[in-house]
Amino acid sequence: MRMLNAGKDLASVLQNLEVSESTYQRSRNQYGGMKSEEAKHLKQLEDENKRLKELVGDLSLDNKMLKYISEGNW
């Protein structure tokens, strides 16, 4: 943003940052009105949510395996 505020055009700023315009637009749509700290917090929550979903999946698989084994189907 500093570069844009300094008068540089968007294309040169993106080129300098080595970011594609589609990546910039996607990020802007997702985090547009957020402050830096809010965006960081959202990213942390998304990462934690992903980790928790993986744990639930693993536990569900473990549960299915234990039920299968307890029924004597092995």
N, C-alpha and C positions, 0 to 999 in steps of 0.2 A: 504494500500500500504506500510505503514511503516513496518508492520510485514513481508510482502513478501520481502521487501528490506533488512530486518534483517536476512533473510535466512530461514524463516519458509516456509513450503510447503503450497500450496493453501488449501488442505483439512483441515489442522489444523487451518488455519486462518478462513475459513468459519465456522468451528465448533465453534471456539471461539466467532465469531460474531453472531452465531445462524442464519446463512443464508444458504439456500439450494444452491446447485451448479446450478440448473436451474434458480433460482432468480439472482444469480451472472452473469450467462451468458446472460440472458435477459437484465439486467442492463448494462452490458458491451457492448452489441450490440447497445443499445439505446443511451448510453451516452459515449461510448468508448473514443473518442478523445477529449472530452470536458474538459475544466477546471471546477473546482468546481462552480465558479460563473456563468459560462455559463449554467451549468446543473440546477442550482437553478432558473435562469431566465427562462429557457425553461419550467420548472415545473410550475412556476408562470403563464406563458402564457397559458399553457395547462389548468390550473385550471380556469383562467379567461375565456377561450374559452368555457369550459364546462358550466360555470355559464351563459354566454351570450346565449348559445344554449338553456338552460332551460328557460331563459326569453323570447326568441323568441317563443318557444313552448307555453308558457303560454299566451303570447299576441295573438298568432294565434288562440288558443282555445277561448279566450275572444272575439276576432273578429267574429269567427264563431257563437258563442252564441248570440252576439248582432244582427247579420244579421238574424239569425233564429227567434229571438224574434221580430225584427222589421217587419218581414214578417207576423206576426200574427199567427205563427204556434205553439203556446203554448197553 
